Amino acid sequence: MGTKKYASYAEIEHDLEILKLEKEIHYQKMKLSFEKTKESILPAEPLEGLYTIYKNVFSGTFGMILKMLIPYAISWFINRKRGD
């Protein structure tokens, strides 16, 4: 970019305003790109659905029984003999 000669302060102010607006446009594009990238990396809906299912299943008496039985079932599965 070559050196530009200005005839008045109004021309300088006009170019500065254009540069300021271009800077703001690029900043907003960068923010939007960041948000889209963040949304594509972090799935929101599936995790919330799984949490709701987990909360419903493991709440109350049934959940307490499941929480007690799951460790026993895992240890039985790990320690069982292959022929059974």
Secondary structure, 3 states (H helix, E strand, C coil): CCCCCCCCHHHHHHHHHHHHHHHHHHHHHHHHHHHHHHHHHCCCHHHHHHHHHHHHHCCHHHHHHHHHHHHHHHHHHHHCCCCC
